[in-house]
């Protein structure tokens, strides 16, 4: 049964929703299967715990329903229910809170004013503290927490504390403080950054100089201080390990590109030249590869770079800074750290569209 679950869902929606990959990253828990037989037929229940968002969970459930064989036998799977264990826990907590409040009222009989005062005290947001020699804004539980959240500014710290997250610290600038570098080595750090250009640049710097473990972002175009507690929780629930961002596959996926790009790539083989294309795939300039880096810094409106050479870290960094979408070359340096906003493609990856 386990073999059918993994085998018949493998590759349906790519590695992002592959059950084996999701188990490795902890997004899918241990799969429990309970079977019993009656009259030469086998029935059972499959239980799969998941921390995925609702859309991804629904896709996983639908893919399981597509299983039609188990070994040599025909099979049929139907979704019984999707249960949000957080909702179940909330109900248990609420019921327990009612019991506690009832007993408390009977035993102590406090006044209404006293009850309101007690509850209000629990809702107060703690004071933002200063941490490290740089006096970075931080929550009160940062030092005692094994897991921490790194945000961009003081306002972000305040926002997270209002949502009950106190293991938080702010960078306070684009340059990464030494305190942040140390904390990333000592604790499991998650970077929660704005969903804008500034967040892109800070993420790039964080990945280069720290051992941050996970990354998540505010919705595109939004800052962390602008989003609500639900959006913050969703962002943290969907955080990605840094290792996934930089994972290089042994077999690269073929890339479908428009004909002008394919023709240009073929024409450049063996020339040691580069071609710059705009958004309409029109040739802007054809130059020697030796002039490529300096030209990219000055030329505006470049959408795609195709050149006969090796894609180096310098070229990737410039492309990221200049909002260039694609860099296409015969080979990519093995030591490169890819940029999240630039597609790196090799000549051999290209197939006709």
C-alpha positions as CSV (number, residue, x, y, z in Angstrom):
1,X,0.0,0.0,0.0
2,X,2.8,2.4,0.9
3,X,4.4,1.6,-2.5
4,X,1.2,2.5,-4.3
5,X,0.8,5.8,-2.4
6,X,4.4,6.9,-3.3
7,X,4.7,5.3,-6.7
8,X,1.4,6.3,-8.3
9,X,1.6,10.0,-7.1
10,X,5.2,10.5,-8.0
11,X,5.9,13.2,-10.6
12,X,2.2,14.3,-11.0
13,X,2.9,17.9,-9.9
14,X,6.7,18.1,-9.8
15,X,9.1,17.9,-6.8
16,X,7.2,20.7,-4.8
17,X,4.3,18.3,-4.2
18,X,6.2,14.9,-4.3
19,X,5.4,12.9,-1.2
20,X,9.0,11.7,-0.7
21,X,10.4,15.2,-1.0
22,X,7.8,16.6,1.3
23,X,8.6,13.9,3.9
24,X,12.3,14.8,3.8
25,X,11.5,18.5,4.6
26,X,9.0,17.6,7.3
27,X,6.0,19.1,5.4
28,X,4.4,15.6,5.3
29,X,4.5,13.4,8.5
30,X,4.5,9.7,9.0
31,X,1.8,8.0,6.8
32,X,-0.4,5.6,8.9
33,X,-2.3,2.8,7.1
34,X,-4.8,0.6,8.9
35,X,-6.1,-2.4,6.8
36,X,-8.6,-5.2,7.4
37,X,-10.0,-7.9,5.1
38,X,-13.5,-9.3,4.7
39,X,-14.9,-11.7,2.1
40,X,-11.7,-11.6,0.0
41,X,-11.7,-7.8,0.0
42,X,-9.4,-5.4,1.8
43,X,-10.5,-2.1,3.3
44,X,-8.6,0.4,5.2
45,X,-7.8,4.0,6.2
46,X,-4.8,6.1,5.2
47,X,-3.9,9.0,7.5
48,X,-1.5,11.6,6.3
49,X,-0.5,14.5,8.6
50,X,0.6,17.6,6.7
51,X,1.7,21.2,7.4
52,X,1.0,22.3,3.8
53,X,-1.4,25.2,2.8
54,X,-5.0,24.4,1.9
55,X,-4.4,24.4,-1.9
56,X,-1.4,22.0,-1.7
57,X,-3.3,19.7,0.8
58,X,-6.3,19.5,-1.6
59,X,-4.0,18.6,-4.5
60,X,-2.3,15.9,-2.4
61,X,-5.7,14.5,-1.5
62,X,-6.9,14.5,-5.1
63,X,-3.8,12.8,-6.3
64,X,-4.3,10.0,-3.8
65,X,-7.8,9.5,-5.1
66,X,-6.2,8.8,-8.5
67,X,-4.6,5.5,-7.2
68,X,-6.3,2.7,-9.0
69,X,-4.1,-0.3,-8.3
70,X,-2.3,-1.8,-5.3
71,X,0.1,-4.5,-6.5
72,X,-1.8,-6.8,-8.9
73,X,-5.2,-5.7,-7.5
74,X,-7.6,-3.0,-8.5
75,X,-8.1,-0.3,-5.9
76,X,-10.3,2.7,-5.2
77,X,-9.5,5.5,-2.8
78,X,-11.9,8.1,-1.6
79,X,-11.3,11.1,0.6
80,X,-13.1,10.7,4.0
81,X,-12.3,14.1,5.5
82,X,-9.6,16.8,5.9
83,X,-9.3,17.7,9.5
84,X,-7.6,20.9,10.8
85,X,-6.0,19.7,14.0
86,X,-5.6,23.3,15.1
87,X,-9.3,23.7,15.0
88,X,-9.8,20.6,17.1
89,X,-7.2,21.9,19.5
90,X,-8.9,25.2,19.7
91,X,-12.2,23.5,20.6
92,X,-10.5,21.5,23.4
93,X,-8.8,24.7,24.7
94,X,-12.0,26.7,24.6
95,X,-13.9,23.9,26.5
96,X,-11.1,23.7,29.0
97,X,-11.0,27.5,29.4
98,X,-14.8,27.4,30.1
99,X,-14.3,24.8,32.8
100,X,-11.4,26.8,34.3
101,X,-13.4,30.0,34.2
102,X,-16.4,28.3,35.8
103,X,-14.3,26.8,38.7
104,X,-12.4,30.1,39.1
105,X,-15.6,32.1,39.4
106,X,-17.1,29.7,41.9
107,X,-13.9,29.5,44.1
108,X,-12.8,33.1,44.0
109,X,-15.9,35.1,43.0
110,X,-13.9,38.0,41.6
111,X,-15.6,41.2,40.5
112,X,-16.2,41.9,36.9
113,X,-13.6,44.7,37.0
114,X,-11.0,42.3,38.3
115,X,-11.7,39.7,35.6
116,X,-11.4,42.3,32.8
117,X,-8.2,43.6,34.4
118,X,-6.7,40.1,34.5
119,X,-7.6,39.3,30.9
120,X,-6.4,42.7,29.7
121,X,-3.0,42.1,31.3
122,X,-2.4,39.0,29.1
123,X,-3.1,41.0,25.9
124,X,-0.4,43.6,26.6
125,X,2.5,43.6,24.1
126,X,5.9,43.3,25.8
127,X,8.4,46.1,25.3
128,X,10.8,45.9,22.4
129,X,14.3,45.3,23.9
130,X,17.8,46.2,22.6
131,X,20.1,43.2,21.9
132,X,23.8,42.9,21.2
133,X,26.5,45.5,20.9
134,X,24.6,47.0,17.9
135,X,21.5,47.4,20.2
136,X,19.2,45.7,17.6
137,X,15.4,45.8,18.3
138,X,14.4,42.3,19.6
139,X,11.7,40.5,21.5
140,X,12.0,39.5,25.2
141,X,12.4,35.7,24.5
142,X,15.1,36.0,21.8
143,X,18.0,34.9,24.1
144,X,16.2,31.9,25.6
145,X,14.7,30.6,22.3
146,X,16.3,27.9,20.2
147,X,14.4,29.1,17.1
148,X,14.5,32.8,16.1
149,X,12.8,35.0,13.5
150,X,14.9,37.7,11.7
151,X,13.0,40.7,10.3
152,X,14.1,43.9,8.7
153,X,13.1,46.7,11.1
154,X,11.8,47.7,14.5
155,X,8.2,48.1,13.2
156,X,8.4,44.5,12.1
157,X,9.4,43.4,15.5
158,X,6.5,45.2,17.1
159,X,4.1,43.7,14.5
160,X,5.2,40.1,15.3
161,X,5.1,40.7,19.1
162,X,1.5,41.8,18.7
163,X,0.9,38.4,17.1
164,X,2.4,36.6,20.1
165,X,5.9,36.0,18.5
166,X,8.6,37.2,20.9
167,X,11.7,35.3,19.6
168,X,12.3,38.0,16.9
169,X,15.1,40.4,16.1
170,X,15.6,43.1,13.4
171,X,18.5,43.7,11.1
172,X,18.0,47.5,11.1
173,X,19.7,48.1,7.7
174,X,21.0,46.3,4.5
175,X,24.3,45.5,6.1
176,X,24.1,42.3,8.2
177,X,25.3,42.9,11.8
178,X,27.8,40.6,13.5
179,X,25.1,39.7,16.1
180,X,22.9,38.3,13.4
181,X,25.7,36.2,12.0
182,X,26.4,34.8,15.4
183,X,22.8,34.1,16.2
184,X,22.4,32.2,12.9
185,X,25.2,29.9,13.9
186,X,23.9,29.3,17.4
187,X,20.1,29.1,16.7
188,X,17.7,27.9,14.0
189,X,17.0,31.1,12.2
190,X,14.1,32.0,9.9
191,X,14.2,35.2,7.8
192,X,10.8,36.8,7.4
193,X,11.3,39.6,4.9
194,X,9.3,42.2,3.0
195,X,7.9,41.1,-0.3
196,X,9.6,43.9,-2.3
197,X,12.9,44.8,-3.9
198,X,14.4,45.7,-0.6
199,X,13.5,42.3,0.7
200,X,15.2,40.7,-2.3
201,X,18.4,42.6,-1.7
202,X,18.5,41.8,2.0
203,X,17.8,38.1,1.3
204,X,20.7,38.0,-1.1
205,X,23.0,39.5,1.5
206,X,21.7,37.2,4.3
207,X,22.3,34.1,2.1
208,X,25.9,35.1,1.4
209,X,27.1,35.9,4.9
210,X,25.0,34.0,7.4
211,X,23.8,30.4,8.1
212,X,20.1,31.3,8.1
213,X,18.1,28.1,7.9
214,X,14.7,29.1,6.5
215,X,13.3,31.9,4.4
216,X,9.7,33.2,4.0
217,X,8.3,36.5,2.6
218,X,5.4,38.8,3.1
219,X,3.0,38.8,0.1
220,X,4.6,40.4,-3.0
221,X,4.5,44.2,-2.8
222,X,3.7,44.1,1.0
223,X,6.0,44.9,4.0
224,X,5.9,42.7,7.1
225,X,4.6,45.6,9.2
226,X,1.6,46.0,6.9
227,X,0.3,42.4,7.1
228,X,-1.9,40.8,9.8
229,X,-1.3,38.0,12.1
230,X,-3.0,35.4,9.8
231,X,-0.7,36.4,6.9
232,X,2.3,36.3,9.2
233,X,1.3,32.8,10.3
234,X,0.8,31.7,6.7
235,X,4.2,33.0,5.7
236,X,5.9,31.2,8.5
237,X,4.0,28.0,7.8
238,X,5.2,28.0,4.2
239,X,8.9,28.9,4.9
240,X,11.4,27.1,2.7
241,X,14.7,25.6,3.7
242,X,17.7,27.5,2.2
243,X,19.0,24.2,1.0
244,X,16.0,23.9,-1.3
245,X,16.6,27.3,-2.8
246,X,20.1,26.4,-3.9
247,X,19.6,22.7,-4.6
248,X,21.1,21.8,-7.9
249,X,19.7,18.8,-9.8
250,X,21.9,16.3,-11.5
251,X,19.6,16.2,-14.5
252,X,18.5,19.7,-15.4
253,X,15.0,20.2,-16.6
254,X,14.6,21.1,-20.3
255,X,13.4,24.7,-20.8
256,X,11.0,25.7,-23.5
257,X,12.1,29.1,-25.0
258,X,10.8,31.2,-27.9
259,X,12.5,30.6,-31.3
260,X,14.4,33.9,-31.3
261,X,16.3,32.9,-28.1
262,X,17.1,29.4,-29.6
263,X,18.3,30.9,-32.9
264,X,20.5,33.4,-31.0
265,X,22.0,30.7,-28.8
266,X,22.9,28.6,-31.8
267,X,24.4,31.6,-33.6
268,X,26.7,32.4,-30.6
269,X,28.3,29.0,-30.2
270,X,32.1,29.3,-30.6
271,X,32.0,33.1,-31.1
272,X,32.9,34.4,-27.5
273,X,30.2,37.0,-28.0
274,X,27.1,38.1,-26.1
275,X,23.6,39.3,-27.3
276,X,21.3,41.4,-25.2
277,X,17.5,41.1,-25.8
278,X,14.8,43.4,-24.6
279,X,11.3,42.3,-23.3
280,X,10.1,42.0,-26.9
281,X,13.0,39.6,-27.7
282,X,14.5,42.3,-29.9
283,X,18.3,42.4,-30.1
284,X,19.6,45.5,-28.3
285,X,23.3,44.9,-28.7
286,X,25.9,42.3,-29.7
287,X,29.3,42.6,-27.9
288,X,32.4,40.6,-27.0
289,X,32.0,38.5,-23.8
290,X,34.9,40.5,-22.2
291,X,32.7,43.6,-22.2
292,X,29.5,41.9,-20.9
293,X,29.7,42.7,-17.2
294,X,30.4,46.4,-17.6
295,X,27.8,46.7,-20.4
296,X,25.1,45.1,-18.2
297,X,25.7,47.7,-15.4
298,X,25.1,50.6,-17.9
299,X,22.4,49.2,-20.2
300,X,18.8,49.6,-19.2
301,X,15.8,47.5,-20.3
302,X,17.7,44.2,-20.8
303,X,15.4,41.2,-20.4
304,X,17.6,38.3,-21.5
305,X,21.3,37.8,-21.8
306,X,22.7,35.1,-24.1
307,X,26.4,34.6,-24.4
308,X,29.2,32.1,-25.3
309,X,30.9,31.8,-22.0
310,X,30.6,30.6,-18.4
311,X,27.9,32.1,-16.1
312,X,29.8,33.3,-13.0
313,X,28.7,34.7,-9.7
314,X,29.6,38.3,-10.9
315,X,27.2,37.9,-13.9
316,X,24.4,36.5,-11.7
317,X,24.8,39.3,-9.2
318,X,24.7,42.0,-11.9
319,X,21.7,40.4,-13.5
320,X,19.9,40.3,-10.2
321,X,20.7,44.0,-9.5
322,X,19.5,45.1,-12.9
323,X,16.3,43.0,-12.9
324,X,17.4,40.8,-15.9
325,X,15.1,37.8,-16.0
326,X,17.3,35.2,-17.9
327,X,21.0,34.4,-18.4
328,X,21.7,31.8,-21.0
329,X,25.2,30.3,-21.6
330,X,26.9,27.0,-22.4
331,X,27.9,26.4,-18.8
332,X,27.2,27.6,-15.2
333,X,29.9,27.7,-12.6
334,X,29.6,24.9,-10.0
335,X,30.3,27.3,-7.1
336,X,27.5,29.7,-8.0
337,X,24.8,30.9,-5.6
338,X,21.7,31.4,-7.8
339,X,19.6,34.6,-7.5
340,X,16.0,34.1,-6.8
341,X,14.9,36.5,-9.5
342,X,17.1,35.3,-12.3
343,X,16.6,32.1,-14.4
344,X,20.0,30.4,-15.2
345,X,19.8,28.3,-18.4
346,X,22.4,26.4,-20.3
347,X,22.5,25.9,-24.1
348,X,21.9,22.1,-23.6
349,X,18.7,22.8,-21.6
350,X,17.0,24.5,-24.5
351,X,14.4,22.7,-26.5
352,X,12.2,24.2,-29.2
353,X,8.8,25.5,-28.1
